[in-house]
Amino acid sequence: MEPLDAHAIAGLQTQQSLARYTAARLGGPADYLYIAKEPEYQDTLDLLRLAWGRGLNTTVIGGGANVLVSDAGIRGLTIINRAARIESEDAGDKALVTVSSGTSLIRLSRYCQEKGLSGMEWAIAVPGTVGGAVVNNAGAHDSDIASSLTGALVYEAERGECWHGTEDFDYAYRHSRLKQRADRRYFVKWAQFQLRRDDPDLIQARMDHNNDYRRRTQPPGASLGSIFKNPPGDYAGRLIEAAGLKGLSVGSAQVSAVHANFFVNLGDEATARDYMELICQVRERVRAAFNLRLELEIQALGDWA
């Protein structure tokens, strides 16, 4: 692997802590860190091609809501995707909305409400980005990204720029074909949604309901979002609570007393290792109590040796 010359590449930083870019405020340094801000992503793709050509691992982080970055950090190039742009065009009683992958889901939801477009109300309470949602099939309130996505423009190391229809992603609950790719040699650029027209006041009412539900049922402060996927016919939070694990702590990481599938960072002393140990303890105790192994919804990134 050949290193990158940070002095020769505008915006490229070295050995920067990733804690400020993750929702749980955890994570060690990135070897190389680049913040993508231009929605066309030309500079970003130039940098990715360079890193791929030199055999470096590449990692893309959006809102950082469902990633646990190790205390040792991430080797290779890490891109923080912050490029936001939304465009829409009429399609009869519906509209096509095209969104750059760094756009936050909350911003997209608000944009749709202002335009009188329904289908993204669920996203008002989800602190992630469109790109991460496309990869993970993010969802809430009985809906998800696959329900309105028509396709996405993806740049791939071997094939270049390719348009993929929704059927190409093999979507299922918190699953996609992209998510299963271990090499991560791709970059989601844009996503397109087909949304139906509705009264903006009715859309706002549904968004208010979703926001209120989140405030009542999810803990405030720094957390990773839902830690485990819900098993078929049940809820991970219910199982964790039934196993008597609400309030369980490892260091400054704690199973929330508000929602047992949320683990919160209690303060500056928490480490990613605390979180991982808490995850392992909860998973083992739920397995022992119910003979069921919970599957992670979050992604563990970086060196965990």
Summary of the structure (lengths in Angstrom):
residues: 305
radius of gyration: 19.5
end to end distance: 20.4
largest distance: 55.8
contacts: 1016
relative contact order: 0.14
helix: 30%
strand: 31%
